[in-house]
Amino acid sequence: MSITQKDIRHIAHLARIELTGEEQERFAGELSGILGFVGQLNELDTTGVTPVNGGTDLEHVMRKDAVIDASLEGHASELMDAVSQKKDGRVRVKAVFE
Amino acid sequence: MELSSLTIAEAGRMLRRKECSAIELATAYMREAEEKNPKLRAYLELYPDAEHTARRADELLADARGNGESSHLPALLGIPLAIKDNILIQGKRVSAGSRMLENYTASYDATVITKLKNHGAVFLGRTNMDEFAMGSSTENSAFGPTRNPRDPNRVPGGSSGGSAAAVAADMCLGALGSDTGGSIRQPASFCGVVGMKPTYGRISRHGLIPMAASLNQIGPLAKTVDDAELLFEAIAGGDDFDAVAVKDEYQRSRIIYEDLQGVRIGVPKEYFMRGLDPDVEVGIRSVIQKMEHAGGVVQEISLPHASYALPTYYIIAPSEVSADLARFDGIRYGQTTGMSESYEGVRAAGFGPEVKRRIMLGAYALSAGYYDAYYRKAQQVRRLIRNDFDEAFKNVDIIVGPTTPTPAFCLGDRADDPLAMYLADIYTVAVNLAGLPALSMPAGSVMRDSVSLPIGMQMVAPRMREDALFAIARAVERVL
């Protein structure tokens, strides 16, 4: 499996990571190597094998839709403290629509 | 106080008998940590308020002694611990070893931290790790590598390398780490300590900075099996904040093994093939022989899909990583202003090479046209790997083998070769894919450049059978 620099630009876009030209070159090589390595799974016939989805055997985990830890109440301001850019007590992000 | 031979169990007894105070204990370990940290870099930060917590523990101890109730005190009261830098402690910095979170302060306690606080444990500091727990050497930390206390030219393993080094160098009595593909067991092996990964769902991950949600677990690192079980017991149990955390209460084994009489020990032939260092093989084989002399019934078993575990892991883990790390957009978790104006720019500046590599690999494996060929295929092979273990456990109580194919390698040796680095986890990743409990314990040593380096033996138990894992490991510890 060979990853071209065009592939890498597409993948970097999906991953939302800006890459320099030098990085594009390096990652194209490294990802090709890793994909070659994981490609050995194709040696196995998995027809009819049920995929494992997630790590748990639990099903339908439910809980009441209620406050279960009152100690978190009143901490909203601390969450806001962690925000990088604010305006008028709100999270500031780049405009989605122009 | 002789720190090198002190255990959590013994320190607990000394505190109750008033042979030492929690303050003395905290001060002694803090002094050791301050002295050794500039060289080893096991800690990213030491907490100045450790003394305050220790004083509070001494008050509780004094009260309990006054009432004659010191035997009812929690096991970890006044015990100085180190916490991996991806577990949230309210009001403290937590960076996951990344520039992305360099300025992030936790706004709540992880459930495991709440539990340890209820015990009255003392947190000495947060330990270094590979960025976002991706790596096997701690060299991927954005804040510089940790060094192995046994040989500072070598890596401590990873990603919980700081925690393993802190335990090995007596910079704490025990530590928490996290394990997604071997990140507790592999550094435990490299540093010569006990490290344990619980069954998937045994311990709440609420407040653990996520990395591959279907694989990772929090677990203990300590000097002895006994200490590891004390830590595990304190943090195990269900939690409404982690939907996959199993509600069952942990019960210690009712069987106490004096020796290994009748214990059925499975040795997978696939774990002794190409790639295993001959000296490590000799060491592990000699431990297995001792187990047999102690009454263990050793049989060779087969895990036919063992060699596919690593490729399966390197599809599933990066795929989950690409989703888990999507939240780091430079908006919500600490000051990233100045890194860049764009999301893509913030992520480019905030993540190191291995994190970028894995996010991109995952994005690719999940992308249109490749999902079935990679992700779905890996999920199917994951089923085959799980079935191998289920089949094996019909005939054996425990599976043993080397934790890692080699002893600790030198800093820089594998840093530029991702695939060589991944091979350090070849025996540990299958256990995460199958969701089983496992531990690594010291199993002798090998000589490299006239330095004696520890090797570790991995023991794997059936799902939810931590009781058997600890009980058998304790018996093994006794016969070594």
Interface residues (C-beta under 8 A of the other chain):
Chain A: I3 D7 I8 I11 A12 L14 A15 R16 I17 E18 L19 E23 F27 E30 L31 G33 I34 L35 F37 V38 G39 Q40 L41 N42 L44 T46 V49 T50 P51 V52 N53 G54 G55 T56 L58 V61 R63 I68 D69 S71 L72 H75 E78 L79 D81 A82 V83 S84 Q85 V91 V93 K94
Chain B: Y104 T105 S107 Y108 Y200 G201 A213 S214 L215 D240 F241 A243 V244 V246 H305 Y308 L310 P311 T312 Y314 I315 S322 A326 D329 G330 I331 R332 Y333 G334 Q335 T336 T337 S340 E341 S342 Y343 E344 G345 R347 A348 F351 K356 R357 I359 M360 L361 G362 A363 Y364 S367 Y374 R376 K377 A378 Q379 Q380 V381 R382 R383 L384 R386 P418 L419 L433 G435
